[in-house]
Amino acid sequence: MDALEWLLFLCIYSKVTQIAELSWTADVPNEVKGLLGSCVVIPCSYNYPDPQGKAKSFTGIWMTTEGDRVIYHPTQSKIVKQYQSRTKLLEDASSKNCSLMIEKLQQNDRGPFYFRIEIEGYDRASYRKNKVSISVMGEPNPTDFSVQEEVKEGQTVSASCSVSHSCPTYPPDFHWSHPGVQHFQAQKLQNGQWNSTSTLTFRSNRTDHNKSLQCRVTYHEGKHQETSKTIQVKYAPVNVKVEYQSDMNEGETAHLKCSSDANPVSSYEWHSEAGALLNKGQTYTMSNVSRHSEAVYCTAVNEEGRVRSSTVKLNVLYAPDIKSSSKCFSERGKVMCECIVESRPPSMLHFVLGDRVVQNSKVQTVGSVTTGTLQTDFGSFKFVHCLANNTLGNANLTLSLPLVDNMQNIFIASGAGVIFLIVLIATGVGVVKKCRGRSGETPTSDLGIMKAERSVELHHYAPTKRKEDRKDMSCSDIYANDHVYGNVGISNDFINNSFIMCMHKQSE
């Protein structure tokens, strides 16, 4: 296009614009859609020739094409009863905006309608050719709902809910079933239609899995519409646990099952407490369980991760087992017996001495081990019995009382006898010395010689020794070196008999 053509186009466009501005025109759609019971806005704009300052006031009026019934007028009394208090202009008529809102839309509010303007002091015009009808809908337009339906845990979810409507003055209200950040947006469409969109964003969680995300749209005056979609959230296993019968009798078979909450569904592995792989699968069988059966745990695995359960150990029940470490022993001169029993459930423990149950024993239980201690007067008994029983059985063990304590009693008795003998000897020596002092027979020097000779004789003692060789021996000399008897193994009876014979000889 050359310069001349361009200039010609501008001139023509300017002339057309001027004519439009100077003419009585109106712009309204042929039809608008409205929701029954809600509100509808008929978009409208109009134009008129320049009044050259003559216009004093503007009165906008809406009327039906049939019968010219007034459905809107600034003066309510001029409006037909059917439309009173239900219609109004959105802006002042002087602004050239003639948009009309009708509330509580009824089935017979179909029209057609047209707009009329009255300019006081200038002119008036009816735009009959620019008529509009209303299509009354019993139900709202379908909701456009979009969301990413499969996400991973922790991923941001964005959902949008959109509806078209014809009441921009009172746009629909959106309510989401899930908390999050909401954003509202309105967009003008053609033929008096508007689009309202609500966007919801939130961070996904495993609790959202298989849950319905719902969008509820409520229109002006109460009509509502709901739509929803189900969210699929992928997440690593959680709540991994072992299901099993806790109490098992020794020798029975245990059946363990692993469960978890996961998406996708988990596969399972079984491990010993040390980490060794025992089995793959949701169940694990332990045959012939015993008190020594090791603890186990299961691991749930899917594409999002692997998570293990807590370690579980069967509560294996078994009859009493009296440990070989049970014994009786001497401590600080006293005899004490200790009986150690392992069982589950814990055992009742008793000590039996002879034909009676000893009542003063002490019993303590720690876990599966029960320990009984007994300290009492065992008398002449050589054994004590330990008895244990629980709901699964009983056991008994005979404990030997220590011999060392009997020997100790003998030594104590012997010691007491020796002390008594020493006292007796001391008394006898005093009596002999008194007798010798009166008779004045043996000199002190001779007595020393006799002691030396007696010492030699005792070291070489023989049963065939002649009686006359010791007939003049002093009775006190028998005990003068009593340690010699100990060296040669002479018994106390022999010493006592010798002393008695000696005393009898002196008396003759």
C-alpha positions in Angstrom: 0.0 0.0 0.0 1.5 3.3 -1.2 1.2 6.6 0.7 -1.8 7.8 -1.3 -3.8 4.7 -0.6 -2.9 4.8 3.1 -4.0 8.4 3.3 -7.3 7.6 1.6 -7.9 4.7 4.1 -7.4 7.0 7.1 -9.8 9.5 5.7 -12.5 6.9 5.1 -12.0 5.4 8.6 -12.2 8.8 10.3 -15.4 9.6 8.5 -17.0 6.3 9.4 -16.0 6.8 13.0 -17.4 10.3 13.1 -20.7 9.0 11.6 -20.9 6.3 14.3 -20.3 8.7 17.0 -23.0 11.0 15.7 -25.6 8.2 15.3 -28.0 6.4 17.7 -26.4 3.0 18.1 -26.5 0.1 20.7 -24.4 -3.0 21.1 -26.0 -6.0 22.8 -25.7 -9.7 22.2 -28.6 -11.5 20.5 -28.8 -14.0 23.4 -27.4 -14.5 26.8 -27.5 -17.6 29.1 -28.7 -17.4 32.6 -29.0 -19.9 35.5 -32.5 -20.3 36.8 -32.7 -18.8 40.3 -29.4 -17.0 39.9 -28.6 -13.7 38.2 -27.9 -12.7 34.7 -26.2 -9.6 33.2 -27.0 -8.4 29.7 -24.0 -6.5 28.5 -25.0 -3.3 26.7 -23.4 -0.1 25.4 -25.0 2.7 23.4 -24.2 5.9 21.5 -25.9 9.1 20.5 -25.1 12.2 18.5 -23.3 14.9 20.4 -25.9 17.0 22.2 -23.7 20.1 22.1 -24.1 20.7 25.8 -27.9 20.5 25.7 -28.1 17.2 27.7 -29.3 17.7 31.3 -30.1 14.2 32.5 -30.1 10.7 31.2 -32.8 8.1 31.9 -32.1 4.5 30.8 -35.1 2.2 30.4 -35.4 -1.5 29.5 -38.6 -2.8 27.9 -40.1 -5.9 26.4 -40.5 -6.0 22.6 -44.0 -7.4 23.2 -46.3 -4.8 24.7 -43.5 -2.5 25.6 -43.7 -3.4 29.2 -41.1 -1.7 31.4 -38.8 -4.2 33.1 -36.4 -1.5 34.4 -36.9 2.2 35.2 -35.2 4.4 37.8 -38.7 4.9 39.2 -39.7 1.5 40.7 -43.5 2.3 40.3 -43.1 2.4 36.5 -41.7 -1.2 36.5 -44.1 -4.1 35.9 -44.7 -6.0 39.1 -43.0 -9.1 37.8 -39.6 -7.3 37.6 -39.8 -4.9 40.5 -36.7 -5.1 42.8 -35.1 -7.6 40.5 -33.5 -5.4 37.8 -31.0 -2.6 37.8 -28.4 -0.9 35.6 -24.8 -1.6 36.5 -23.7 1.9 35.8 -25.2 5.4 35.3 -26.8 5.7 31.9 -24.8 8.8 31.1 -21.7 6.7 30.9 -23.1 5.1 27.7 -23.1 1.7 29.6 -26.6 0.2 29.6 -25.8 -3.2 31.0 -28.8 -4.7 32.9 -28.7 -7.2 35.7 -31.7 -9.4 36.4 -31.7 -11.3 39.8 -33.5 -14.4 40.8 -34.0 -15.4 37.2 -37.3 -17.0 36.3 -38.4 -19.2 33.5 -40.5 -16.5 31.9 -37.7 -13.9 32.0 -36.8 -14.8 28.4 -37.5 -11.5 26.6 -36.8 -10.3 24.0 -35.8 -7.0 25.6 -34.5 -3.7 24.2 -33.0 -0.5 25.6 -34.4 3.0 25.5 -32.5 6.3 26.4 -34.2 9.6 27.3 -31.9 12.6 27.3 -33.6 15.5 29.0 -33.2 18.7 27.0 -31.9 16.9 24.0 -33.6 13.8 22.5 -34.7 10.2 23.1 -34.3 6.9 21.2 -35.4 3.3 21.4 -33.0 0.6 20.2 -35.7 -1.9 19.1 -33.5 -3.4 16.4 -30.9 -4.4 19.1 -33.0 -6.8 21.0 -31.7 -9.6 23.3 -33.2 -12.8 24.6 -32.3 -14.9 27.6 -31.8 -18.6 27.5 -32.8 -19.9 31.0 -30.8 -23.0 32.1 -32.1 -25.3 34.8 -28.6 -26.5 35.7 -25.2 -24.8 35.7 -22.7 -25.3 32.9 -20.4 -28.2 33.4 -17.3 -27.6 35.5 -13.9 -27.9 33.9 -11.8 -29.7 36.5 -8.1 -30.5 35.9 -5.4 -32.0 38.2 -2.4 -34.2 37.8 -3.8 -37.4 39.2 -0.6 -39.4 39.8 2.1 -37.7 41.8 5.0 -38.7 44.2 4.8 -37.9 47.9 6.1 -34.4 48.5 5.4 -33.2 45.0 3.4 -30.0 44.5 -0.1 -30.6 43.2 -1.9 -27.9 41.1 -5.6 -28.3 40.5 -8.0 -25.9 38.7 -11.7 -25.6 38.7 -13.4 -23.4 36.0 -17.0 -22.6 35.2 -18.7 -20.3 32.8 -21.6 -18.0 33.9 -23.4 -14.8 33.1 -23.4 -13.0 36.5 -20.0 -11.2 36.9 -21.5 -9.0 39.7 -21.8 -12.1 41.9 -19.2 -14.6 40.6 -19.5 -18.3 41.8 -17.9 -19.2 45.1 -15.3 -22.1 45.0 -14.7 -24.5 47.9 -12.0 -27.2 47.9 -12.0 -30.4 50.0 -8.2 -30.1 50.5 -6.3 -27.2 52.3 -3.9 -25.3 50.2 -3.2 -22.0 48.5 -6.1 -20.7 46.4 -6.1 -18.2 43.5 -9.2 -16.8 41.8 -9.3 -15.4 38.3 -12.2 -14.0 36.1 -12.2 -13.7 32.3 -14.8 -12.1 30.1 -16.1 -14.2 27.2 -18.4 -13.5 24.4 -22.2 -13.0 24.5 -22.3 -11.9 28.1 -20.5 -15.0 29.4 -17.7 -15.0 31.9 -15.3 -17.6 33.0 -14.3 -18.0 36.7 -11.3 -20.2 37.7 -10.1 -21.2 41.1 -6.6 -22.8 41.3 -5.5 -24.8 44.3 -1.9 -25.8 45.1 -0.6 -28.0 47.9 2.2 -30.5 48.7 1.1 -34.1 48.3 1.3 -36.5 51.2 0.7 -40.3 51.5 -2.5 -39.5 53.3 -3.8 -38.0 50.0 -3.5 -41.4 48.3 -6.8 -42.7 46.8 -8.5 -39.7 48.3 -11.1 -37.7 46.3 -10.1 -34.1 45.6 -13.4 -32.2 45.3 -14.3 -28.8 43.9 -17.7 -27.4 44.9 -19.0 -24.4 43.0 -21.8 -22.3 44.6 -23.6 -19.8 42.4 -25.4 -16.7 43.5 -28.7 -17.5 45.2 -27.6 -21.0 46.2 -27.4 -23.4 43.3 -24.3 -25.5 43.5 -22.3 -28.1 41.5 -19.7 -30.6 42.6 -17.0 -32.4 40.7 -14.0 -34.5 41.9 -11.0 -36.6 40.9 -9.1 -39.2 42.8 -5.4 -38.5 43.5 -2.8 -41.3 43.3 0.2 -40.7 45.4 3.3 -42.9 45.2 5.2 -43.3 48.5 7.7 -45.5 50.1 6.5 -48.2 52.6 5.3 -47.0 56.0 3.9 -48.7 59.1 6.0 -51.8 58.3 5.2 -54.4 61.0 5.3 -58.1 61.8 2.1 -59.8 62.7 2.6 -63.0 64.8 1.4 -64.9 67.8 3.6 -63.7 70.6 3.4 -66.6 73.0 4.5 -70.0 71.6 5.3 -73.2 73.3 8.8 -74.6 72.7 8.8 -77.0 69.8 5.8 -75.4 68.0 5.8 -73.8 64.5 5.4 -70.0 64.3 3.9 -68.2 61.3 4.9 -64.6 60.8 3.4 -62.1 58.4 4.7 -58.8 57.2 2.4 -55.9 56.4 2.9 -52.3 55.3 1.2 -49.3 53.8 2.8 -48.4 50.4 2.1 -47.4 46.9 3.0 -49.2 44.7 2.4 -52.4 46.8 5.5 -53.6 48.7 7.4 -56.8 48.2 8.9 -58.3 51.4 12.2 -59.8 52.7 13.0 -61.5 56.0 16.2 -61.0 57.8 17.8 -62.3 61.0 18.8 -59.7 63.6 22.4 -60.0 62.3 21.1 -59.0 58.8 21.2 -62.4 57.1 18.5 -62.9 54.4 16.2 -65.7 55.6 13.3 -65.6 53.1 11.5 -63.5 50.5 7.7 -63.2 50.6 5.1 -61.7 52.8 5.1 -64.7 55.2 7.8 -66.5 57.1 7.6 -69.9 58.9 9.8 -70.8 61.9 9.7 -74.5 62.7 10.4 -76.0 66.1 10.9 -72.7 67.9 12.9 -72.7 71.1 14.0 -70.3 73.7 17.2 -69.8 71.6 15.3 -68.8 68.4 16.8 -65.6 67.0 15.0 -62.4 66.6 13.9 -61.4 63.1 12.6 -58.4 61.1 11.0 -57.9 57.7 11.8 -55.3 55.1 9.1 -53.8 52.7 10.4 -52.7 49.3 8.9 -50.8 46.4 10.2 -48.4 43.8 10.0 -45.5 46.2 12.2 -47.0 48.9 12.8 -49.8 51.4 11.8 -49.7 55.0 12.4 -52.3 57.7 10.2 -53.3 60.6 11.2 -53.3 64.2 13.0 -56.5 65.4 10.7 -59.1 66.9 11.5 -62.0 69.2 9.1 -64.8 69.9 8.0 -65.2 73.5 8.8 -68.9 73.7 7.2 -70.7 76.7 9.0 -73.7 78.3 9.1 -75.8 81.4 11.6 -75.1 84.3 15.2 -75.8 83.6 17.3 -75.9 86.8 20.9 -74.8 85.9 23.9 -76.9 86.7 25.4 -73.9 88.4 23.0 -74.4 91.3 24.9 -75.4 94.5 25.3 -75.3 98.2 28.5 -73.6 99.6 30.1 -72.4 102.8 30.5 -68.7 103.4 32.0 -67.3 106.6 31.2 -70.4 108.5 27.6 -70.6 107.3 26.1 -72.9 104.7 24.1 -71.3 101.9 22.3 -72.9 99.0 21.5 -71.3 95.7 19.1 -72.7 93.1 18.9 -71.0 89.6 16.0 -71.8 87.3 15.3 -70.7 83.8 11.7 -70.9 82.5 9.0 -68.9 80.8 6.6 -68.1 82.4 8.8 -67.7 85.6 8.7 -70.6 88.0 7.6 -71.0 91.6 10.7 -72.2 93.5 10.9 -74.1 96.9 13.6 -75.9 98.9 12.7 -79.2 100.6 14.8 -80.4 103.6 14.0 -84.0 104.6 10.2 -84.2 104.4 9.4 -80.5 104.9 9.3 -77.4 102.7 11.6 -74.7 104.1 9.7 -71.5 104.5 12.5 -68.9 104.9 14.0 -69.1 101.5 14.4 -65.9 99.4 13.2 -66.0 95.7 14.0 -63.3 93.1 12.9 -63.3 89.4 14.6 -61.3 86.7 13.2 -61.9 83.2 13.1 -65.6 82.7 15.6 -66.5 85.5 14.4 -67.2 89.0 17.0 -67.5 91.7 16.3 -69.0 95.2 18.6 -68.7 98.1 18.4 -70.6 101.4 20.4 -70.1 104.6 19.2 -72.2 107.6 20.2 -74.8 110.1 20.6 -77.9 108.1 21.3 -80.2 111.1 22.6 -83.6 110.1 21.1 -83.5 106.7 23.5 -84.2 103.8 21.2 -83.0 101.0 18.6 -80.4 100.2 16.1 -80.5 97.2 15.3 -77.6 94.9 11.8 -77.8 93.3 10.6 -75.6 90.5 7.3 -75.5 88.6 5.3 -73.4 86.1 2.2 -74.0 83.9 4.2 -76.1 81.5 5.9 -78.5 83.9 8.3 -78.9 86.8 11.8 -79.9 87.7 13.9 -80.8 90.7 17.5 -81.0 91.7 19.2 -82.5 94.7 22.0 -80.3 96.1 24.7 -81.8 98.3 25.5 -79.9 101.5 29.3 -79.3 101.7 31.4 -81.8 103.8 33.9 -79.2 104.7 31.4 -77.8 107.2 31.0 -81.2 109.0 34.8 -81.4 109.3 34.9 -77.9 110.6 32.5 -78.9 113.3 34.8 -81.8 114.2 37.8 -79.5 114.4 35.8 -77.1 116.6 34.8 -79.9 118.9 38.4 -81.2 119.0 39.7 -77.7 119.8 37.3 -77.5 122.7 38.5 -80.9 124.0 42.1 -79.8 123.8 41.4 -76.7 125.8 39.6 -78.8 128.4 42.5 -81.2 128.5 45.1 -78.4 129.1 43.0 -77.1 132.0 42.9 -80.6 133.5 46.7 -81.1 133.0 47.4 -77.8 134.6 45.3 -78.8 137.7 47.1 -82.2 137.9 50.6 -80.6 137.8 49.7 -78.3 140.7 48.6 -81.2 142.8 51.8 -83.3 142.1 54.1 -80.4 142.9 52.4 -79.9 146.2 52.9 -83.6 147.1 56.6 -83.6 146.1 57.2 -80.5 148.1 56.1 -82.3 151.3 58.1 -85.5 150.8 61.3 -83.8 149.7 62.3 -86.8 147.6 63.7 -85.8 144.3 66.2 -82.9 144.0 65.8 -80.3 141.3 69.0 -81.3 139.5 67.9 -84.9 139.4 64.5 -83.9 138.0 66.2 -82.2 135.0 68.2 -85.3 134.3 65.0 -87.4 134.4 63.3 -85.0 131.9 66.1 -85.3 129.5 66.1 -89.1 129.8 62.3 -89.3 129.4 62.6 -87.2 126.2 65.0 -89.6 124.7 62.9 -92.6 125.7 59.8 -91.2 124.2 61.4 -90.5 120.9 62.4 -94.2 120.8 59.2 -95.6 122.4 58.4 -99.3 122.0 55.6 -101.4 123.5 58.2 -103.8 125.0 59.7 -101.1 127.2 60.1 -102.5 130.7 57.8 -101.2 133.4 60.5 -100.8 136.0 62.4 -98.4 133.7 59.7 -95.7 134.3 58.4 -96.5 137.8 60.2 -93.6 139.4 59.0 -91.1 136.7 57.1 -88.0 138.0 53.4 -87.7 136.9 54.0 -84.1 136.0 56.8 -85.2 133.6 54.3 -86.9 131.3 53.0 -83.5 130.3 56.3 -81.5 130.6 56.9 -81.8 126.9 53.5 -82.6 125.6 54.4 -81.4 122.1 56.6 -84.5 121.8 53.4 -86.6 121.8 52.2 -84.6 118.9 55.3 -85.3 117.0 55.1 -89.0 117.4 51.4 -89.3 116.9 50.5 -90.3 120.5 46.7 -90.1 121.0 44.9 -88.0 123.7 43.5 -91.1 125.1 46.9 -92.5 125.6 48.0 -89.4 127.4 44.9 -89.3 129.6 45.3 -93.0 130.5 49.0 -92.6 131.3 48.2 -89.6 133.6 45.5 -91.6 135.5 47.9 -94.6 135.9 50.6 -92.3 137.2 48.3 -90.8 139.8 47.2 -94.2 140.9 50.9 -95.3 141.4 51.7 -92.3 143.5 48.9 -93.1 145.9 50.1 -96.6 146.7 
